[in-house]
Amino acid sequence: MEEDKRIQMQLDKHSSQIAKLFSKIDDTNDKIQKIFNMLNQIRYFIYGGFAYFIASEVGMFNLLKLVT
């Protein structure tokens, strides 16, 4: 009987620890997603800057001639 109570207490403790770990995993996944979104924003900002640079250096009409 005492052994059953001890095992049940350990099981409860392990269950709460597992729940905490899954919560931390969810938080980590959210932070990783935010970092990924920021990197995408930086990438498209650089693309836009490059496109602006090309358009200003080559000229808008020359750029359109290159594309078509």
PDB file of N, CA, C and O in Angstrom:
ATOM      1  N   MET A   1       0.819  -1.195   0.000  1.00  0.00           N
ATOM      2  CA  MET A   1       0.000   0.000   0.000  1.00  0.00           C
ATOM      3  C   MET A   1       0.865   1.262   0.000  1.00  0.00           C
ATOM      4  O   MET A   1       0.611   2.202  -0.754  1.00  0.00           O
ATOM      5  N   GLU A   2       1.872   1.269   0.841  1.00  0.00           N
ATOM      6  CA  GLU A   2       2.781   2.414   0.897  1.00  0.00           C
ATOM      7  C   GLU A   2       3.536   2.564  -0.419  1.00  0.00           C
ATOM      8  O   GLU A   2       3.782   3.679  -0.878  1.00  0.00           O
ATOM      9  N   GLU A   3       3.894   1.456  -1.010  1.00  0.00           N
ATOM     10  CA  GLU A   3       4.591   1.458  -2.302  1.00  0.00           C
ATOM     11  C   GLU A   3       3.697   2.057  -3.391  1.00  0.00           C
ATOM     12  O   GLU A   3       4.183   2.792  -4.250  1.00  0.00           O
ATOM     13  N   ASP A   4       2.405   1.753  -3.364  1.00  0.00           N
ATOM     14  CA  ASP A   4       1.467   2.304  -4.344  1.00  0.00           C
ATOM     15  C   ASP A   4       1.373   3.827  -4.226  1.00  0.00           C
ATOM     16  O   ASP A   4       1.336   4.531  -5.235  1.00  0.00           O
ATOM     17  N   LYS A   5       1.334   4.330  -2.987  1.00  0.00           N
ATOM     18  CA  LYS A   5       1.260   5.776  -2.775  1.00  0.00           C
ATOM     19  C   LYS A   5       2.528   6.457  -3.284  1.00  0.00           C
ATOM     20  O   LYS A   5       2.464   7.520  -3.901  1.00  0.00           O
ATOM     21  N   ARG A   6       3.670   5.845  -3.026  1.00  0.00           N
ATOM     22  CA  ARG A   6       4.945   6.418  -3.468  1.00  0.00           C
ATOM     23  C   ARG A   6       5.017   6.454  -4.994  1.00  0.00           C
ATOM     24  O   ARG A   6       5.457   7.444  -5.580  1.00  0.00           O
ATOM     25  N   ILE A   7       4.588   5.381  -5.621  1.00  0.00           N
ATOM     26  CA  ILE A   7       4.588   5.319  -7.088  1.00  0.00           C
ATOM     27  C   ILE A   7       3.623   6.353  -7.661  1.00  0.00           C
ATOM     28  O   ILE A   7       3.928   7.012  -8.655  1.00  0.00           O
ATOM     29  N   GLN A   8       2.452   6.492  -7.027  1.00  0.00           N
ATOM     30  CA  GLN A   8       1.473   7.476  -7.498  1.00  0.00           C
ATOM     31  C   GLN A   8       2.024   8.897  -7.364  1.00  0.00           C
ATOM     32  O   GLN A   8       1.811   9.727  -8.248  1.00  0.00           O
ATOM     33  N   MET A   9       2.730   9.181  -6.269  1.00  0.00           N
ATOM     34  CA  MET A   9       3.317  10.499  -6.072  1.00  0.00           C
ATOM     35  C   MET A   9       4.385  10.775  -7.135  1.00  0.00           C
ATOM     36  O   MET A   9       4.466  11.878  -7.674  1.00  0.00           O
ATOM     37  N   GLN A  10       5.198   9.763  -7.426  1.00  0.00           N
ATOM     38  CA  GLN A  10       6.220   9.920  -8.462  1.00  0.00           C
ATOM     39  C   GLN A  10       5.569  10.150  -9.827  1.00  0.00           C
ATOM     40  O   GLN A  10       6.032  10.974 -10.615  1.00  0.00           O
ATOM     41  N   LEU A  11       4.503   9.418 -10.092  1.00  0.00           N
ATOM     42  CA  LEU A  11       3.795   9.575 -11.357  1.00  0.00           C
ATOM     43  C   LEU A  11       3.214  10.979 -11.484  1.00  0.00           C
ATOM     44  O   LEU A  11       3.289  11.587 -12.552  1.00  0.00           O
ATOM     45  N   ASP A  12       2.640  11.494 -10.409  1.00  0.00           N
ATOM     46  CA  ASP A  12       2.099  12.853 -10.421  1.00  0.00           C
ATOM     47  C   ASP A  12       3.207  13.883 -10.639  1.00  0.00           C
ATOM     48  O   ASP A  12       3.039  14.840 -11.396  1.00  0.00           O
ATOM     49  N   LYS A  13       4.337  13.675  -9.968  1.00  0.00           N
ATOM     50  CA  LYS A  13       5.463  14.594 -10.123  1.00  0.00           C
ATOM     51  C   LYS A  13       5.976  14.575 -11.558  1.00  0.00           C
ATOM     52  O   LYS A  13       6.240  15.627 -12.140  1.00  0.00           O
ATOM     53  N   HIS A  14       6.114  13.396 -12.121  1.00  0.00           N
ATOM     54  CA  HIS A  14       6.586  13.271 -13.496  1.00  0.00           C
ATOM     55  C   HIS A  14       5.595  13.906 -14.472  1.00  0.00           C
ATOM     56  O   HIS A  14       5.999  14.545 -15.443  1.00  0.00           O
ATOM     57  N   SER A  15       4.322  13.731 -14.216  1.00  0.00           N
ATOM     58  CA  SER A  15       3.304  14.331 -15.091  1.00  0.00           C
ATOM     59  C   SER A  15       3.405  15.848 -15.082  1.00  0.00           C
ATOM     60  O   SER A  15       3.310  16.479 -16.135  1.00  0.00           O
ATOM     61  N   SER A  16       3.598  16.444 -13.906  1.00  0.00           N
ATOM     62  CA  SER A  16       3.706  17.904 -13.838  1.00  0.00           C
ATOM     63  C   SER A  16       4.995  18.382 -14.501  1.00  0.00           C
ATOM     64  O   SER A  16       5.007  19.432 -15.143  1.00  0.00           O
ATOM     65  N   GLN A  17       6.086  17.618 -14.350  1.00  0.00           N
ATOM     66  CA  GLN A  17       7.342  17.996 -14.993  1.00  0.00           C
ATOM     67  C   GLN A  17       7.223  17.911 -16.517  1.00  0.00           C
ATOM     68  O   GLN A  17       7.740  18.773 -17.228  1.00  0.00           O
ATOM     69  N   ILE A  18       6.559  16.902 -17.006  1.00  0.00           N
ATOM     70  CA  ILE A  18       6.354  16.757 -18.454  1.00  0.00           C
ATOM     71  C   ILE A  18       5.509  17.914 -18.979  1.00  0.00           C
ATOM     72  O   ILE A  18       5.791  18.456 -20.048  1.00  0.00           O
ATOM     73  N   ALA A  19       4.482  18.288 -18.235  1.00  0.00           N
ATOM     74  CA  ALA A  19       3.638  19.411 -18.646  1.00  0.00           C
ATOM     75  C   ALA A  19       4.457  20.706 -18.708  1.00  0.00           C
ATOM     76  O   ALA A  19       4.291  21.498 -19.636  1.00  0.00           O
ATOM     77  N   LYS A  20       5.337  20.924 -17.728  1.00  0.00           N
ATOM     78  CA  LYS A  20       6.193  22.115 -17.744  1.00  0.00           C
ATOM     79  C   LYS A  20       7.116  22.097 -18.951  1.00  0.00           C
ATOM     80  O   LYS A  20       7.312  23.127 -19.596  1.00  0.00           O
ATOM     81  N   LEU A  21       7.683  20.936 -19.264  1.00  0.00           N
ATOM     82  CA  LEU A  21       8.586  20.845 -20.404  1.00  0.00           C
ATOM     83  C   LEU A  21       7.863  21.131 -21.717  1.00  0.00           C
ATOM     84  O   LEU A  21       8.403  21.822 -22.581  1.00  0.00           O
ATOM     85  N   PHE A  22       6.650  20.609 -21.873  1.00  0.00           N
ATOM     86  CA  PHE A  22       5.890  20.891 -23.088  1.00  0.00           C
ATOM     87  C   PHE A  22       5.555  22.378 -23.185  1.00  0.00           C
ATOM     88  O   PHE A  22       5.537  22.942 -24.279  1.00  0.00           O
ATOM     89  N   SER A  23       5.292  23.007 -22.048  1.00  0.00           N
ATOM     90  CA  SER A  23       5.032  24.445 -22.046  1.00  0.00           C
ATOM     91  C   SER A  23       6.281  25.205 -22.503  1.00  0.00           C
ATOM     92  O   SER A  23       6.180  26.154 -23.282  1.00  0.00           O
ATOM     93  N   LYS A  24       7.447  24.793 -22.025  1.00  0.00           N
ATOM     94  CA  LYS A  24       8.687  25.446 -22.438  1.00  0.00           C
ATOM     95  C   LYS A  24       8.954  25.208 -23.923  1.00  0.00           C
ATOM     96  O   LYS A  24       9.460  26.096 -24.608  1.00  0.00           O
ATOM     97  N   ILE A  25       8.624  24.037 -24.419  1.00  0.00           N
ATOM     98  CA  ILE A  25       8.801  23.743 -25.846  1.00  0.00           C
ATOM     99  C   ILE A  25       7.909  24.657 -26.678  1.00  0.00           C
ATOM    100  O   ILE A  25       8.342  25.186 -27.701  1.00  0.00           O
ATOM    101  N   ASP A  26       6.672  24.843 -26.245  1.00  0.00           N
ATOM    102  CA  ASP A  26       5.760  25.745 -26.963  1.00  0.00           C
ATOM    103  C   ASP A  26       6.291  27.174 -26.972  1.00  0.00           C
ATOM    104  O   ASP A  26       6.231  27.855 -27.996  1.00  0.00           O
ATOM    105  N   ASP A  27       6.816  27.633 -25.821  1.00  0.00           N
ATOM    106  CA  ASP A  27       7.392  28.977 -25.762  1.00  0.00           C
ATOM    107  C   ASP A  27       8.583  29.104 -26.698  1.00  0.00           C
ATOM    108  O   ASP A  27       8.736  30.109 -27.391  1.00  0.00           O
ATOM    109  N   THR A  28       9.423  28.081 -26.714  1.00  0.00           N
ATOM    110  CA  THR A  28      10.594  28.094 -27.587  1.00  0.00           C
ATOM    111  C   THR A  28      10.178  28.119 -29.051  1.00  0.00           C
ATOM    112  O   THR A  28      10.770  28.844 -29.852  1.00  0.00           O
ATOM    113  N   ASN A  29       9.174  27.340 -29.404  1.00  0.00           N
ATOM    114  CA  ASN A  29       8.682  27.335 -30.785  1.00  0.00           C
ATOM    115  C   ASN A  29       8.129  28.706 -31.181  1.00  0.00           C
ATOM    116  O   ASN A  29       8.333  29.155 -32.309  1.00  0.00           O
ATOM    117  N   ASP A  30       7.436  29.363 -30.265  1.00  0.00           N
ATOM    118  CA  ASP A  30       6.924  30.711 -30.550  1.00  0.00           C
ATOM    119  C   ASP A  30       8.069  31.688 -30.792  1.00  0.00           C
ATOM    120  O   ASP A  30       8.008  32.511 -31.706  1.00  0.00           O
ATOM    121  N   LYS A  31       9.116  31.596 -29.969  1.00  0.00           N
ATOM    122  CA  LYS A  31      10.260  32.497 -30.140  1.00  0.00           C
ATOM    123  C   LYS A  31      10.983  32.222 -31.448  1.00  0.00           C
ATOM    124  O   LYS A  31      11.412  33.156 -32.126  1.00  0.00           O
ATOM    125  N   ILE A  32      11.121  30.965 -31.806  1.00  0.00           N
ATOM    126  CA  ILE A  32      11.760  30.610 -33.077  1.00  0.00           C
ATOM    127  C   ILE A  32      10.941  31.157 -34.243  1.00  0.00           C
ATOM    128  O   ILE A  32      11.511  31.654 -35.215  1.00  0.00           O
ATOM    129  N   GLN A  33       9.622  31.073 -34.161  1.00  0.00           N
ATOM    130  CA  GLN A  33       8.761  31.601 -35.225  1.00  0.00           C
ATOM    131  C   GLN A  33       8.915  33.109 -35.357  1.00  0.00           C
ATOM    132  O   GLN A  33       8.929  33.636 -36.469  1.00  0.00           O
ATOM    133  N   LYS A  34       9.033  33.813 -34.219  1.00  0.00           N
ATOM    134  CA  LYS A  34       9.228  35.265 -34.268  1.00  0.00           C
ATOM    135  C   LYS A  34      10.562  35.603 -34.928  1.00  0.00           C
ATOM    136  O   LYS A  34      10.643  36.539 -35.723  1.00  0.00           O
ATOM    137  N   ILE A  35      11.611  34.843 -34.599  1.00  0.00           N
ATOM    138  CA  ILE A  35      12.917  35.064 -35.214  1.00  0.00           C
ATOM    139  C   ILE A  35      12.839  34.819 -36.707  1.00  0.00           C
ATOM    140  O   ILE A  35      13.403  35.582 -37.491  1.00  0.00           O
ATOM    141  N   PHE A  36      12.148  33.765 -37.109  1.00  0.00           N
ATOM    142  CA  PHE A  36      11.981  33.449 -38.529  1.00  0.00           C
ATOM    143  C   PHE A  36      11.260  34.581 -39.253  1.00  0.00           C
ATOM    144  O   PHE A  36      11.644  34.954 -40.362  1.00  0.00           O
ATOM    145  N   ASN A  37      10.221  35.127 -38.633  1.00  0.00           N
ATOM    146  CA  ASN A  37       9.484  36.242 -39.244  1.00  0.00           C
ATOM    147  C   ASN A  37      10.363  37.477 -39.390  1.00  0.00           C
ATOM    148  O   ASN A  37      10.301  38.170 -40.405  1.00  0.00           O
ATOM    149  N   MET A  38      11.188  37.754 -38.371  1.00  0.00           N
ATOM    150  CA  MET A  38      12.092  38.907 -38.472  1.00  0.00           C
ATOM    151  C   MET A  38      13.111  38.703 -39.585  1.00  0.00           C
ATOM    152  O   MET A  38      13.419  39.645 -40.315  1.00  0.00           O
ATOM    153  N   LEU A  39      13.632  37.508 -39.727  1.00  0.00           N
ATOM    154  CA  LEU A  39      14.588  37.233 -40.794  1.00  0.00           C
ATOM    155  C   LEU A  39      13.942  37.392 -42.166  1.00  0.00           C
ATOM    156  O   LEU A  39      14.580  37.884 -43.098  1.00  0.00           O
ATOM    157  N   ASN A  40      12.697  36.986 -42.296  1.00  0.00           N
ATOM    158  CA  ASN A  40      11.976  37.194 -43.557  1.00  0.00           C
ATOM    159  C   ASN A  40      11.807  38.676 -43.853  1.00  0.00           C
ATOM    160  O   ASN A  40      11.966  39.105 -44.996  1.00  0.00           O
ATOM    161  N   GLN A  41      11.484  39.459 -42.831  1.00  0.00           N
ATOM    162  CA  GLN A  41      11.339  40.898 -43.023  1.00  0.00           C
ATOM    163  C   GLN A  41      12.660  41.512 -43.463  1.00  0.00           C
ATOM    164  O   GLN A  41      12.686  42.357 -44.359  1.00  0.00           O
ATOM    165  N   ILE A  42      13.745  41.097 -42.845  1.00  0.00           N
ATOM    166  CA  ILE A  42      15.063  41.614 -43.225  1.00  0.00           C
ATOM    167  C   ILE A  42      15.383  41.226 -44.660  1.00  0.00           C
ATOM    168  O   ILE A  42      15.896  42.039 -45.430  1.00  0.00           O
ATOM    169  N   ARG A  43      15.082  39.983 -45.019  1.00  0.00           N
ATOM    170  CA  ARG A  43      15.367  39.527 -46.383  1.00  0.00           C
ATOM    171  C   ARG A  43      14.608  40.363 -47.415  1.00  0.00           C
ATOM    172  O   ARG A  43      15.191  40.801 -48.406  1.00  0.00           O
ATOM    173  N   TYR A  44      13.313  40.585 -47.188  1.00  0.00           N
ATOM    174  CA  TYR A  44      12.536  41.349 -48.158  1.00  0.00           C
ATOM    175  C   TYR A  44      12.919  42.828 -48.151  1.00  0.00           C
ATOM    176  O   TYR A  44      12.816  43.498 -49.179  1.00  0.00           O
ATOM    177  N   PHE A  45      13.359  43.339 -47.007  1.00  0.00           N
ATOM    178  CA  PHE A  45      13.869  44.706 -46.953  1.00  0.00           C
ATOM    179  C   PHE A  45      15.116  44.827 -47.830  1.00  0.00           C
ATOM    180  O   PHE A  45      15.273  45.809 -48.555  1.00  0.00           O
ATOM    181  N   ILE A  46      15.987  43.849 -47.765  1.00  0.00           N
ATOM    182  CA  ILE A  46      17.196  43.853 -48.594  1.00  0.00           C
ATOM    183  C   ILE A  46      16.829  43.721 -50.065  1.00  0.00           C
ATOM    184  O   ILE A  46      17.408  44.407 -50.908  1.00  0.00           O
ATOM    185  N   TYR A  47      15.873  42.847 -50.389  1.00  0.00           N
ATOM    186  CA  TYR A  47      15.418  42.730 -51.782  1.00  0.00           C
ATOM    187  C   TYR A  47      14.884  44.065 -52.292  1.00  0.00           C
ATOM    188  O   TYR A  47      15.192  44.480 -53.409  1.00  0.00           O
ATOM    189  N   GLY A  48      14.080  44.732 -51.464  1.00  0.00           N
ATOM    190  CA  GLY A  48      13.524  46.021 -51.858  1.00  0.00           C
ATOM    191  C   GLY A  48      14.610  47.063 -52.055  1.00  0.00           C
ATOM    192  O   GLY A  48      14.553  47.852 -52.998  1.00  0.00           O
ATOM    193  N   GLY A  49      15.600  47.071 -51.169  1.00  0.00           N
ATOM    194  CA  GLY A  49      16.710  48.004 -51.314  1.00  0.00           C
ATOM    195  C   GLY A  49      17.506  47.740 -52.574  1.00  0.00           C
ATOM    196  O   GLY A  49      17.918  48.673 -53.263  1.00  0.00           O
ATOM    197  N   PHE A  50      17.720  46.486 -52.874  1.00  0.00           N
ATOM    198  CA  PHE A  50      18.438  46.124 -54.094  1.00  0.00           C
ATOM    199  C   PHE A  50      17.649  46.543 -55.334  1.00  0.00           C
ATOM    200  O   PHE A  50      18.216  47.076 -56.289  1.00  0.00           O
ATOM    201  N   ALA A  51      16.352  46.301 -55.311  1.00  0.00           N
ATOM    202  CA  ALA A  51      15.513  46.696 -56.447  1.00  0.00           C
ATOM    203  C   ALA A  51      15.504  48.214 -56.609  1.00  0.00           C
ATOM    204  O   ALA A  51      15.544  48.717 -57.732  1.00  0.00           O
ATOM    205  N   TYR A  52      15.451  48.944 -55.499  1.00  0.00           N
ATOM    206  CA  TYR A  52      15.487  50.402 -55.574  1.00  0.00           C
ATOM    207  C   TYR A  52      16.824  50.873 -56.136  1.00  0.00           C
ATOM    208  O   TYR A  52      16.874  51.781 -56.965  1.00  0.00           O
ATOM    209  N   PHE A  53      17.905  50.248 -55.677  1.00  0.00           N
ATOM    210  CA  PHE A  53      19.235  50.614 -56.168  1.00  0.00           C
ATOM    211  C   PHE A  53      19.340  50.383 -57.665  1.00  0.00           C
ATOM    212  O   PHE A  53      19.827  51.248 -58.393  1.00  0.00           O
ATOM    213  N   ILE A  54      18.894  49.238 -58.128  1.00  0.00           N
ATOM    214  CA  ILE A  54      18.944  48.927 -59.565  1.00  0.00           C
ATOM    215  C   ILE A  54      18.081  49.917 -60.348  1.00  0.00           C
ATOM    216  O   ILE A  54      18.492  50.415 -61.397  1.00  0.00           O
ATOM    217  N   ALA A  55      16.883  50.197 -59.831  1.00  0.00           N
ATOM    218  CA  ALA A  55      15.980  51.115 -60.538  1.00  0.00           C
ATOM    219  C   ALA A  55      16.564  52.522 -60.593  1.00  0.00           C
ATOM    220  O   ALA A  55      16.410  53.218 -61.597  1.00  0.00           O
ATOM    221  N   SER A  56      17.230  52.943 -59.528  1.00  0.00           N
ATOM    222  CA  SER A  56      17.772  54.301 -59.533  1.00  0.00           C
ATOM    223  C   SER A  56      19.055  54.398 -60.355  1.00  0.00           C
ATOM    224  O   SER A  56      19.322  55.438 -60.956  1.00  0.00           O
ATOM    225  N   GLU A  57      19.836  53.352 -60.390  1.00  0.00           N
ATOM    226  CA  GLU A  57      21.082  53.388 -61.149  1.00  0.00           C
ATOM    227  C   GLU A  57      20.852  53.160 -62.635  1.00  0.00           C
ATOM    228  O   GLU A  57      21.403  53.883 -63.466  1.00  0.00           O
ATOM    229  N   VAL A  58      20.061  52.184 -62.970  1.00  0.00           N
ATOM    230  CA  VAL A  58      19.835  51.840 -64.372  1.00  0.00           C
ATOM    231  C   VAL A  58      18.782  52.748 -64.975  1.00  0.00           C
ATOM    232  O   VAL A  58      18.830  53.058 -66.165  1.00  0.00           O
ATOM    233  N   GLY A  59      17.855  53.164 -64.180  1.00  0.00           N
ATOM    234  CA  GLY A  59      16.738  53.962 -64.684  1.00  0.00           C
ATOM    235  C   GLY A  59      15.518  53.074 -64.830  1.00  0.00           C
ATOM    236  O   GLY A  59      15.628  51.893 -65.162  1.00  0.00           O
ATOM    237  N   MET A  60      14.363  53.651 -64.581  1.00  0.00           N
ATOM    238  CA  MET A  60      13.144  52.848 -64.576  1.00  0.00           C
ATOM    239  C   MET A  60      12.825  52.282 -65.953  1.00  0.00           C
ATOM    240  O   MET A  60      12.427  51.122 -66.066  1.00  0.00           O
ATOM    241  N   PHE A  61      12.993  53.087 -67.004  1.00  0.00           N
ATOM    242  CA  PHE A  61      12.648  52.602 -68.344  1.00  0.00           C
ATOM    243  C   PHE A  61      13.641  51.541 -68.816  1.00  0.00           C
ATOM    244  O   PHE A  61      13.251  50.566 -69.458  1.00  0.00           O
ATOM    245  N   ASN A  62      14.896  51.727 -68.506  1.00  0.00           N
ATOM    246  CA  ASN A  62      15.885  50.714 -68.883  1.00  0.00           C
ATOM    247  C   ASN A  62      15.642  49.413 -68.121  1.00  0.00           C
ATOM    248  O   ASN A  62      15.833  48.318 -68.648  1.00  0.00           O
ATOM    249  N   LEU A  63      15.220  49.562 -66.876  1.00  0.00           N
ATOM    250  CA  LEU A  63      14.900  48.362 -66.083  1.00  0.00           C
ATOM    251  C   LEU A  63      13.725  47.620 -66.679  1.00  0.00           C
ATOM    252  O   LEU A  63      13.737  46.391 -66.737  1.00  0.00           O
ATOM    253  N   LEU A  64      12.705  48.344 -67.124  1.00  0.00           N
ATOM    254  CA  LEU A  64      11.550  47.708 -67.739  1.00  0.00           C
ATOM    255  C   LEU A  64      11.941  47.044 -69.063  1.00  0.00           C
ATOM    256  O   LEU A  64      11.386  46.002 -69.412  1.00  0.00           O
ATOM    257  N   LYS A  65      12.882  47.628 -69.801  1.00  0.00           N
ATOM    258  CA  LYS A  65      13.360  47.024 -71.027  1.00  0.00           C
ATOM    259  C   LYS A  65      14.107  45.718 -70.740  1.00  0.00           C
ATOM    260  O   LYS A  65      14.028  44.763 -71.513  1.00  0.00           O
ATOM    261  N   LEU A  66      14.829  45.694 -69.624  1.00  0.00           N
ATOM    262  CA  LEU A  66      15.548  44.482 -69.244  1.00  0.00           C
ATOM    263  C   LEU A  66      14.586  43.356 -68.872  1.00  0.00           C
ATOM    264  O   LEU A  66      14.835  42.190 -69.177  1.00  0.00           O
ATOM    265  N   VAL A  67      13.500  43.712 -68.217  1.00  0.00           N
ATOM    266  CA  VAL A  67      12.542  42.710 -67.758  1.00  0.00           C
ATOM    267  C   VAL A  67      11.734  42.147 -68.910  1.00  0.00           C
ATOM    268  O   VAL A  67      11.447  40.950 -68.934  1.00  0.00           O
ATOM    269  N   THR A  68      11.364  42.982 -69.861  1.00  0.00           N
ATOM    270  CA  THR A  68      10.519  42.509 -70.965  1.00  0.00           C
ATOM    271  C   THR A  68      11.324  42.112 -72.175  1.00  0.00           C
ATOM    272  O   THR A  68      10.756  41.694 -73.184  1.00  0.00           O
TER     273      THR A  68
END
